[in-house]
């Protein structure tokens, strides 16, 4: 079965929300600094979010986390948040 790509919210500080792409428990998005390559992150299931689950843009240093939803054994990326 092919992987389902879903458009999910990209929630930013002091900026209008944008969009990311979620596939299973991963997400990809473009940083607000307009870095040419997308950032890629895996959904964080631990609360509070562990430092190792955060994605840092190598160009500007902004941090992001991929928020997870769980349903049974399935973990799904549901949004990306700037942290």
Number of C-alpha atoms within 10 A of each C-alpha: 3 4 7 9 12 15 15 19 17 24 18 16 9 6 8 8 11 15 16 22 21 26 17 17 20 21 28 21 20 18 24 13 11 10 14 9 10 14 17 19 22 23 24 23 18 10 6 7 14 11 9 8 17 19 19 18 18 11 11 12 11 14 14 22 25 28 23 21 15 12 8 6 6 10 18 22 24 24 21 28 16 17 13
